[in-house]
Amino acid sequence: MAFSLPTTAGALIALVAAGTAALVALRVMPVNIVLTMVAPSMLVFGAVCAAIGVKHGEYRAGVS
């Protein structure tokens, strides 16, 4: 399966938006905390995991 950058970014943004919407809707924590701390940290963590996954995929495929 081949993912392009726009597809991968769209999937990451969709997952973060769904998680943020769920936290806001369920009132798990205050909205200002979710929007200022949780959502940005989810985006950064997702981007780091995507970068590590791409590099690991390149390694497994033997691409230098």
PyMOL Python script that loads the backbone (N, CA, C, O; Angstrom):
from pymol import cmd

cmd.read_pdbstr("""\
ATOM      1  N   MET A   1       0.854  -1.177   0.000  1.00  0.00           N
ATOM      2  CA  MET A   1       0.000   0.000   0.000  1.00  0.00           C
ATOM      3  C   MET A   1       0.894   1.232   0.000  1.00  0.00           C
ATOM      4  O   MET A   1       1.818   1.334   0.807  1.00  0.00           O
ATOM      5  N   ALA A   2       0.624   2.152  -0.891  1.00  0.00           N
ATOM      6  CA  ALA A   2       1.419   3.370  -1.011  1.00  0.00           C
ATOM      7  C   ALA A   2       0.610   4.570  -0.541  1.00  0.00           C
ATOM      8  O   ALA A   2      -0.512   4.800  -0.992  1.00  0.00           O
ATOM      9  N   PHE A   3       1.195   5.318   0.361  1.00  0.00           N
ATOM     10  CA  PHE A   3       0.565   6.544   0.858  1.00  0.00           C
ATOM     11  C   PHE A   3       1.368   7.728   0.363  1.00  0.00           C
ATOM     12  O   PHE A   3       2.599   7.708   0.380  1.00  0.00           O
ATOM     13  N   SER A   4       0.670   8.754  -0.077  1.00  0.00           N
ATOM     14  CA  SER A   4       1.343   9.997  -0.429  1.00  0.00           C
ATOM     15  C   SER A   4       1.308  10.910   0.797  1.00  0.00           C
ATOM     16  O   SER A   4       0.613  10.636   1.775  1.00  0.00           O
ATOM     17  N   LEU A   5       2.060  11.982   0.721  1.00  0.00           N
ATOM     18  CA  LEU A   5       2.096  12.922   1.848  1.00  0.00           C
ATOM     19  C   LEU A   5       0.720  13.509   2.150  1.00  0.00           C
ATOM     20  O   LEU A   5       0.348  13.573   3.322  1.00  0.00           O
ATOM     21  N   PRO A   6      -0.057  13.943   1.152  1.00  0.00           N
ATOM     22  CA  PRO A   6      -1.387  14.486   1.469  1.00  0.00           C
ATOM     23  C   PRO A   6      -2.323  13.452   2.106  1.00  0.00           C
ATOM     24  O   PRO A   6      -3.102  13.789   2.997  1.00  0.00           O
ATOM     25  N   THR A   7      -2.248  12.208   1.657  1.00  0.00           N
ATOM     26  CA  THR A   7      -3.095  11.159   2.242  1.00  0.00           C
ATOM     27  C   THR A   7      -2.720  10.905   3.690  1.00  0.00           C
ATOM     28  O   THR A   7      -3.589  10.786   4.554  1.00  0.00           O
ATOM     29  N   THR A   8      -1.420  10.823   3.954  1.00  0.00           N
ATOM     30  CA  THR A   8      -0.944  10.580   5.318  1.00  0.00           C
ATOM     31  C   THR A   8      -1.286  11.746   6.236  1.00  0.00           C
ATOM     32  O   THR A   8      -1.742  11.540   7.360  1.00  0.00           O
ATOM     33  N   ALA A   9      -1.068  12.963   5.766  1.00  0.00           N
ATOM     34  CA  ALA A   9      -1.392  14.144   6.575  1.00  0.00           C
ATOM     35  C   ALA A   9      -2.894  14.230   6.831  1.00  0.00           C
ATOM     36  O   ALA A   9      -3.322  14.581   7.930  1.00  0.00           O
ATOM     37  N   GLY A  10      -3.688  13.909   5.816  1.00  0.00           N
ATOM     38  CA  GLY A  10      -5.140  13.924   5.997  1.00  0.00           C
ATOM     39  C   GLY A  10      -5.615  12.910   7.013  1.00  0.00           C
ATOM     40  O   GLY A  10      -6.500  13.196   7.821  1.00  0.00           O
ATOM     41  N   ALA A  11      -5.025  11.717   6.976  1.00  0.00           N
ATOM     42  CA  ALA A  11      -5.391  10.688   7.959  1.00  0.00           C
ATOM     43  C   ALA A  11      -4.998  11.116   9.368  1.00  0.00           C
ATOM     44  O   ALA A  11      -5.758  10.915  10.315  1.00  0.00           O
ATOM     45  N   LEU A  12      -3.816  11.704   9.508  1.00  0.00           N
ATOM     46  CA  LEU A  12      -3.367  12.175  10.826  1.00  0.00           C
ATOM     47  C   LEU A  12      -4.289  13.271  11.347  1.00  0.00           C
ATOM     48  O   LEU A  12      -4.692  13.241  12.509  1.00  0.00           O
ATOM     49  N   ILE A  13      -4.618  14.221  10.513  1.00  0.00           N
ATOM     50  CA  ILE A  13      -5.489  15.322  10.939  1.00  0.00           C
ATOM     51  C   ILE A  13      -6.889  14.809  11.279  1.00  0.00           C
ATOM     52  O   ILE A  13      -7.512  15.275  12.233  1.00  0.00           O
ATOM     53  N   ALA A  14      -7.379  13.846  10.492  1.00  0.00           N
ATOM     54  CA  ALA A  14      -8.708  13.283  10.779  1.00  0.00           C
ATOM     55  C   ALA A  14      -8.727  12.557  12.121  1.00  0.00           C
ATOM     56  O   ALA A  14      -9.685  12.691  12.882  1.00  0.00           O
ATOM     57  N   LEU A  15      -7.688  11.796  12.416  1.00  0.00           N
ATOM     58  CA  LEU A  15      -7.625  11.093  13.704  1.00  0.00           C
ATOM     59  C   LEU A  15      -7.534  12.060  14.877  1.00  0.00           C
ATOM     60  O   LEU A  15      -8.201  11.872  15.894  1.00  0.00           O
ATOM     61  N   VAL A  16      -6.714  13.087  14.737  1.00  0.00           N
ATOM     62  CA  VAL A  16      -6.585  14.078  15.811  1.00  0.00           C
ATOM     63  C   VAL A  16      -7.896  14.846  15.981  1.00  0.00           C
ATOM     64  O   VAL A  16      -8.308  15.123  17.107  1.00  0.00           O
ATOM     65  N   ALA A  17      -8.548  15.190  14.882  1.00  0.00           N
ATOM     66  CA  ALA A  17      -9.831  15.901  14.976  1.00  0.00           C
ATOM     67  C   ALA A  17     -10.889  15.033  15.646  1.00  0.00           C
ATOM     68  O   ALA A  17     -11.672  15.524  16.460  1.00  0.00           O
ATOM     69  N   ALA A  18     -10.917  13.751  15.312  1.00  0.00           N
ATOM     70  CA  ALA A  18     -11.891  12.849  15.946  1.00  0.00           C
ATOM     71  C   ALA A  18     -11.609  12.713  17.442  1.00  0.00           C
ATOM     72  O   ALA A  18     -12.538  12.738  18.249  1.00  0.00           O
ATOM     73  N   GLY A  19     -10.353  12.571  17.812  1.00  0.00           N
ATOM     74  CA  GLY A  19     -10.000  12.468  19.230  1.00  0.00           C
ATOM     75  C   GLY A  19     -10.318  13.738  19.996  1.00  0.00           C
ATOM     76  O   GLY A  19     -10.818  13.685  21.120  1.00  0.00           O
ATOM     77  N   THR A  20     -10.029  14.880  19.389  1.00  0.00           N
ATOM     78  CA  THR A  20     -10.318  16.162  20.029  1.00  0.00           C
ATOM     79  C   THR A  20     -11.822  16.365  20.183  1.00  0.00           C
ATOM     80  O   THR A  20     -12.290  16.804  21.233  1.00  0.00           O
ATOM     81  N   ALA A  21     -12.568  16.047  19.141  1.00  0.00           N
ATOM     82  CA  ALA A  21     -14.023  16.188  19.206  1.00  0.00           C
ATOM     83  C   ALA A  21     -14.618  15.276  20.277  1.00  0.00           C
ATOM     84  O   ALA A  21     -15.543  15.668  20.987  1.00  0.00           O
ATOM     85  N   ALA A  22     -14.088  14.068  20.390  1.00  0.00           N
ATOM     86  CA  ALA A  22     -14.592  13.144  21.406  1.00  0.00           C
ATOM     87  C   ALA A  22     -14.300  13.662  22.810  1.00  0.00           C
ATOM     88  O   ALA A  22     -15.165  13.599  23.683  1.00  0.00           O
ATOM     89  N   LEU A  23     -13.100  14.170  23.036  1.00  0.00           N
ATOM     90  CA  LEU A  23     -12.760  14.695  24.360  1.00  0.00           C
ATOM     91  C   LEU A  23     -13.627  15.903  24.716  1.00  0.00           C
ATOM     92  O   LEU A  23     -14.054  16.051  25.861  1.00  0.00           O
ATOM     93  N   VAL A  24     -13.881  16.759  23.734  1.00  0.00           N
ATOM     94  CA  VAL A  24     -14.720  17.940  23.984  1.00  0.00           C
ATOM     95  C   VAL A  24     -16.161  17.521  24.217  1.00  0.00           C
ATOM     96  O   VAL A  24     -16.813  18.025  25.131  1.00  0.00           O
ATOM     97  N   ALA A  25     -16.666  16.600  23.397  1.00  0.00           N
ATOM     98  CA  ALA A  25     -18.063  16.187  23.508  1.00  0.00           C
ATOM     99  C   ALA A  25     -18.342  15.434  24.805  1.00  0.00           C
ATOM    100  O   ALA A  25     -19.406  15.600  25.402  1.00  0.00           O
ATOM    101  N   LEU A  26     -17.406  14.621  25.237  1.00  0.00           N
ATOM    102  CA  LEU A  26     -17.603  13.829  26.453  1.00  0.00           C
ATOM    103  C   LEU A  26     -17.259  14.594  27.726  1.00  0.00           C
ATOM    104  O   LEU A  26     -17.446  14.086  28.832  1.00  0.00           O
ATOM    105  N   ARG A  27     -16.762  15.803  27.569  1.00  0.00           N
ATOM    106  CA  ARG A  27     -16.402  16.650  28.713  1.00  0.00           C
ATOM    107  C   ARG A  27     -15.466  15.939  29.691  1.00  0.00           C
ATOM    108  O   ARG A  27     -15.640  15.992  30.908  1.00  0.00           O
ATOM    109  N   VAL A  28     -14.475  15.277  29.114  1.00  0.00           N
ATOM    110  CA  VAL A  28     -13.493  14.569  29.933  1.00  0.00           C
ATOM    111  C   VAL A  28     -12.619  15.557  30.689  1.00  0.00           C
ATOM    112  O   VAL A  28     -12.240  15.324  31.837  1.00  0.00           O
ATOM    113  N   MET A  29     -12.308  16.666  30.024  1.00  0.00           N
ATOM    114  CA  MET A  29     -11.512  17.727  30.644  1.00  0.00           C
ATOM    115  C   MET A  29     -11.953  19.054  30.046  1.00  0.00           C
ATOM    116  O   MET A  29     -12.663  19.064  29.041  1.00  0.00           O
ATOM    117  N   PRO A  30     -11.555  20.162  30.632  1.00  0.00           N
ATOM    118  CA  PRO A  30     -11.989  21.465  30.112  1.00  0.00           C
ATOM    119  C   PRO A  30     -11.558  21.674  28.659  1.00  0.00           C
ATOM    120  O   PRO A  30     -10.503  21.198  28.238  1.00  0.00           O
ATOM    121  N   VAL A  31     -12.388  22.390  27.906  1.00  0.00           N
ATOM    122  CA  VAL A  31     -12.152  22.599  26.478  1.00  0.00           C
ATOM    123  C   VAL A  31     -10.838  23.340  26.238  1.00  0.00           C
ATOM    124  O   VAL A  31     -10.102  22.998  25.313  1.00  0.00           O
ATOM    125  N   ASN A  32     -10.533  24.351  27.057  1.00  0.00           N
ATOM    126  CA  ASN A  32      -9.301  25.106  26.831  1.00  0.00           C
ATOM    127  C   ASN A  32      -8.061  24.225  27.015  1.00  0.00           C
ATOM    128  O   ASN A  32      -7.054  24.439  26.341  1.00  0.00           O
ATOM    129  N   ILE A  33      -8.117  23.253  27.905  1.00  0.00           N
ATOM    130  CA  ILE A  33      -6.994  22.327  28.087  1.00  0.00           C
ATOM    131  C   ILE A  33      -6.873  21.419  26.869  1.00  0.00           C
ATOM    132  O   ILE A  33      -5.767  21.169  26.389  1.00  0.00           O
ATOM    133  N   VAL A  34      -7.987  20.931  26.375  1.00  0.00           N
ATOM    134  CA  VAL A  34      -7.965  20.047  25.201  1.00  0.00           C
ATOM    135  C   VAL A  34      -7.389  20.779  23.997  1.00  0.00           C
ATOM    136  O   VAL A  34      -6.552  20.228  23.284  1.00  0.00           O
ATOM    137  N   LEU A  35      -7.822  22.003  23.763  1.00  0.00           N
ATOM    138  CA  LEU A  35      -7.397  22.728  22.564  1.00  0.00           C
ATOM    139  C   LEU A  35      -5.983  23.284  22.658  1.00  0.00           C
ATOM    140  O   LEU A  35      -5.305  23.409  21.638  1.00  0.00           O
ATOM    141  N   THR A  36      -5.528  23.618  23.851  1.00  0.00           N
ATOM    142  CA  THR A  36      -4.200  24.229  23.967  1.00  0.00           C
ATOM    143  C   THR A  36      -3.098  23.245  24.309  1.00  0.00           C
ATOM    144  O   THR A  36      -1.927  23.518  24.042  1.00  0.00           O
ATOM    145  N   MET A  37      -3.446  22.096  24.897  1.00  0.00           N
ATOM    146  CA  MET A  37      -2.410  21.156  25.310  1.00  0.00           C
ATOM    147  C   MET A  37      -2.540  19.789  24.644  1.00  0.00           C
ATOM    148  O   MET A  37      -1.554  19.251  24.140  1.00  0.00           O
ATOM    149  N   VAL A  38      -3.721  19.235  24.639  1.00  0.00           N
ATOM    150  CA  VAL A  38      -3.898  17.857  24.175  1.00  0.00           C
ATOM    151  C   VAL A  38      -3.822  17.752  22.659  1.00  0.00           C
ATOM    152  O   VAL A  38      -3.087  16.912  22.139  1.00  0.00           O
ATOM    153  N   ALA A  39      -4.566  18.585  21.941  1.00  0.00           N
ATOM    154  CA  ALA A  39      -4.585  18.504  20.474  1.00  0.00           C
ATOM    155  C   ALA A  39      -3.208  18.760  19.855  1.00  0.00           C
ATOM    156  O   ALA A  39      -2.794  18.001  18.979  1.00  0.00           O
ATOM    157  N   PRO A  40      -2.481  19.803  20.280  1.00  0.00           N
ATOM    158  CA  PRO A  40      -1.143  19.991  19.707  1.00  0.00           C
ATOM    159  C   PRO A  40      -0.185  18.835  20.023  1.00  0.00           C
ATOM    160  O   PRO A  40       0.630  18.453  19.183  1.00  0.00           O
ATOM    161  N   SER A  41      -0.287  18.293  21.215  1.00  0.00           N
ATOM    162  CA  SER A  41       0.602  17.179  21.553  1.00  0.00           C
ATOM    163  C   SER A  41       0.241  15.931  20.750  1.00  0.00           C
ATOM    164  O   SER A  41       1.125  15.151  20.396  1.00  0.00           O
ATOM    165  N   MET A  42      -1.044  15.730  20.457  1.00  0.00           N
ATOM    166  CA  MET A  42      -1.435  14.603  19.592  1.00  0.00           C
ATOM    167  C   MET A  42      -0.873  14.789  18.187  1.00  0.00           C
ATOM    168  O   MET A  42      -0.413  13.822  17.579  1.00  0.00           O
ATOM    169  N   LEU A  43      -0.900  16.011  17.661  1.00  0.00           N
ATOM    170  CA  LEU A  43      -0.353  16.276  16.331  1.00  0.00           C
ATOM    171  C   LEU A  43       1.152  16.029  16.282  1.00  0.00           C
ATOM    172  O   LEU A  43       1.649  15.407  15.343  1.00  0.00           O
ATOM    173  N   VAL A  44       1.877  16.511  17.283  1.00  0.00           N
ATOM    174  CA  VAL A  44       3.329  16.323  17.311  1.00  0.00           C
ATOM    175  C   VAL A  44       3.666  14.847  17.449  1.00  0.00           C
ATOM    176  O   VAL A  44       4.537  14.346  16.738  1.00  0.00           O
ATOM    177  N   PHE A  45       3.000  14.148  18.342  1.00  0.00           N
ATOM    178  CA  PHE A  45       3.261  12.725  18.525  1.00  0.00           C
ATOM    179  C   PHE A  45       2.949  11.944  17.251  1.00  0.00           C
ATOM    180  O   PHE A  45       3.707  11.050  16.875  1.00  0.00           O
ATOM    181  N   GLY A  46       1.849  12.270  16.587  1.00  0.00           N
ATOM    182  CA  GLY A  46       1.501  11.603  15.342  1.00  0.00           C
ATOM    183  C   GLY A  46       2.517  11.861  14.247  1.00  0.00           C
ATOM    184  O   GLY A  46       2.852  10.953  13.487  1.00  0.00           O
ATOM    185  N   ALA A  47       3.014  13.093  14.155  1.00  0.00           N
ATOM    186  CA  ALA A  47       4.022  13.424  13.144  1.00  0.00           C
ATOM    187  C   ALA A  47       5.333  12.684  13.406  1.00  0.00           C
ATOM    188  O   ALA A  47       5.968  12.188  12.476  1.00  0.00           O
ATOM    189  N   VAL A  48       5.732  12.613  14.674  1.00  0.00           N
ATOM    190  CA  VAL A  48       6.960  11.882  15.023  1.00  0.00           C
ATOM    191  C   VAL A  48       6.804  10.401  14.703  1.00  0.00           C
ATOM    192  O   VAL A  48       7.714   9.789  14.143  1.00  0.00           O
ATOM    193  N   CYS A  49       5.671   9.825  15.048  1.00  0.00           N
ATOM    194  CA  CYS A  49       5.435   8.405  14.748  1.00  0.00           C
ATOM    195  C   CYS A  49       5.389   8.150  13.251  1.00  0.00           C
ATOM    196  O   CYS A  49       5.881   7.122  12.786  1.00  0.00           O
ATOM    197  N   ALA A  50       4.808   9.067  12.489  1.00  0.00           N
ATOM    198  CA  ALA A  50       4.779   8.912  11.029  1.00  0.00           C
ATOM    199  C   ALA A  50       6.185   8.975  10.451  1.00  0.00           C
ATOM    200  O   ALA A  50       6.522   8.187   9.567  1.00  0.00           O
ATOM    201  N   ALA A  51       7.004   9.892  10.932  1.00  0.00           N
ATOM    202  CA  ALA A  51       8.380   9.997  10.446  1.00  0.00           C
ATOM    203  C   ALA A  51       9.177   8.738  10.770  1.00  0.00           C
ATOM    204  O   ALA A  51       9.924   8.240   9.927  1.00  0.00           O
ATOM    205  N   ILE A  52       9.022   8.225  11.980  1.00  0.00           N
ATOM    206  CA  ILE A  52       9.711   6.986  12.355  1.00  0.00           C
ATOM    207  C   ILE A  52       9.207   5.824  11.506  1.00  0.00           C
ATOM    208  O   ILE A  52       9.998   4.982  11.081  1.00  0.00           O
ATOM    209  N   GLY A  53       7.920   5.771  11.259  1.00  0.00           N
ATOM    210  CA  GLY A  53       7.355   4.712  10.436  1.00  0.00           C
ATOM    211  C   GLY A  53       7.852   4.760   9.002  1.00  0.00           C
ATOM    212  O   GLY A  53       8.113   3.716   8.404  1.00  0.00           O
ATOM    213  N   VAL A  54       7.985   5.952   8.442  1.00  0.00           N
ATOM    214  CA  VAL A  54       8.505   6.091   7.082  1.00  0.00           C
ATOM    215  C   VAL A  54       9.956   5.617   7.026  1.00  0.00           C
ATOM    216  O   VAL A  54      10.332   4.875   6.118  1.00  0.00           O
ATOM    217  N   LYS A  55      10.759   6.036   7.979  1.00  0.00           N
ATOM    218  CA  LYS A  55      12.162   5.627   7.998  1.00  0.00           C
ATOM    219  C   LYS A  55      12.286   4.119   8.192  1.00  0.00           C
ATOM    220  O   LYS A  55      13.147   3.489   7.576  1.00  0.00           O
ATOM    221  N   HIS A  56      11.455   3.541   9.023  1.00  0.00           N
ATOM    222  CA  HIS A  56      11.502   2.094   9.221  1.00  0.00           C
ATOM    223  C   HIS A  56      11.069   1.369   7.948  1.00  0.00           C
ATOM    224  O   HIS A  56      11.648   0.344   7.589  1.00  0.00           O
ATOM    225  N   GLY A  57      10.061   1.895   7.271  1.00  0.00           N
ATOM    226  CA  GLY A  57       9.637   1.306   6.008  1.00  0.00           C
ATOM    227  C   GLY A  57      10.721   1.371   4.949  1.00  0.00           C
ATOM    228  O   GLY A  57      10.905   0.427   4.180  1.00  0.00           O
ATOM    229  N   GLU A  58      11.442   2.490   4.909  1.00  0.00           N
ATOM    230  CA  GLU A  58      12.566   2.608   3.974  1.00  0.00           C
ATOM    231  C   GLU A  58      13.650   1.583   4.311  1.00  0.00           C
ATOM    232  O   GLU A  58      14.229   0.961   3.420  1.00  0.00           O
ATOM    233  N   TYR A  59      13.912   1.420   5.594  1.00  0.00           N
ATOM    234  CA  TYR A  59      14.920   0.450   6.035  1.00  0.00           C
ATOM    235  C   TYR A  59      14.505  -0.965   5.644  1.00  0.00           C
ATOM    236  O   TYR A  59      15.324  -1.733   5.139  1.00  0.00           O
ATOM    237  N   ARG A  60      13.244  -1.313   5.873  1.00  0.00           N
ATOM    238  CA  ARG A  60      12.761  -2.656   5.554  1.00  0.00           C
ATOM    239  C   ARG A  60      12.750  -2.917   4.051  1.00  0.00           C
ATOM    240  O   ARG A  60      12.953  -4.047   3.606  1.00  0.00           O
ATOM    241  N   ALA A  61      12.511  -1.855   3.270  1.00  0.00           N
ATOM    242  CA  ALA A  61      12.482  -2.000   1.828  1.00  0.00           C
ATOM    243  C   ALA A  61      13.875  -1.983   1.208  1.00  0.00           C
ATOM    244  O   ALA A  61      14.042  -2.291   0.028  1.00  0.00           O
ATOM    245  N   GLY A  62      14.877  -1.620   2.013  1.00  0.00           N
ATOM    246  CA  GLY A  62      16.240  -1.586   1.517  1.00  0.00           C
ATOM    247  C   GLY A  62      16.570  -0.329   0.732  1.00  0.00           C
ATOM    248  O   GLY A  62      17.539  -0.311  -0.028  1.00  0.00           O
ATOM    249  N   VAL A  63      15.773   0.728   0.905  1.00  0.00           N
ATOM    250  CA  VAL A  63      16.012   1.989   0.216  1.00  0.00           C
ATOM    251  C   VAL A  63      17.007   2.791   1.015  1.00  0.00           C
ATOM    252  O   VAL A  63      16.858   2.935   2.229  1.00  0.00           O
ATOM    253  N   SER A  64      18.017   3.315   0.357  1.00  0.00           N
ATOM    254  CA  SER A  64      19.027   4.104   1.062  1.00  0.00           C
ATOM    255  C   SER A  64      18.716   5.574   1.004  1.00  0.00           C
ATOM    256  O   SER A  64      19.465   6.386   1.548  1.00  0.00           O
TER     257      SER A  64
END
""", "prot")
cmd.dss("prot")
cmd.show_as("cartoon", "prot")
cmd.util.cbc("prot")
cmd.orient("prot")
